[in-house]
Amino acid sequence: QSVLTQPPSASGTPGQRVTISCSGTSSNIGSNYIYWYQHLPGTAPKLLMYKNDQRPSGVPDRFSGSKSGTSASLDISGLRSEDEADYYCTTWDDSLSGQVFGGGTKLTVL
Amino acid sequence: EVLLLESGGGSVQAGGSLRLSCVASDFTFSAFGLSWVRQAPGNGLQWVSYISGSGATTSYTNSVRGRFTISRDNSKSTLYLQMNSLRVDDTAIYYCARVDRLTSTTGLYWGQGILVTVSS
């Protein structure tokens, strides 16, 4: 059972918009920045979003992030086949004194 | 270019030990905290351990506390994870990652990962 809660799966057709949610508590999302990763099996996770809504250089602006209270979300607009991957939210948890991840959301592009 | 390269993985029997290393390049090593993150087969990403830039502060996920020890040698730009009393459920790909300053959360730079297999 992950500390952060994500839907296990999401899907959309090319061009659509998909939102992946991430729910936590006051000790993690509520008091720390959220980060989002895209992960393909056998590769290093790729940072998509840091400090809630900041995109690293090279990440398309089709990806956007937001945070409100103890929840966060990652929006992907103009869905493309190459977006098919696992997506994870993560942040620091002050009560656990450790980093916590969501369980991951498998995105399928139909 | 910032690089992180893990080594030391392999196969070991339950109860055994392994030491993972992660050599870093192209950044001021001592200025950044580092973490180990793992992914067990069929599971999601799991944070394992963190160490501050000076090495003075460490933290562990509950399931490895008392069995794993994180350390670093800033003179060699190398991060370590000493894994003792290994269990079958420690089987995973282990990644080292540089931590973002001020947030203690993994950031942009990750190694490619190293496989640890623990058999019963």
Interface residues (C-beta under 8 A of the other chain):
Chain A: S2 N32 Y33 Y35 Y37 H39 T43 A44 P45 L47 Y50 K51 P56 D86 Y88 T90 T91 W92 S97 G98 Q99 V100 F101 G102 G103 G104
Chain B: S35 V37 G44 L45 Q46 W47 Y50 S59 Y60 T61 Y95 D100 T103 S104 T105 T106 G107 L108 W110 G111 Q112 G113
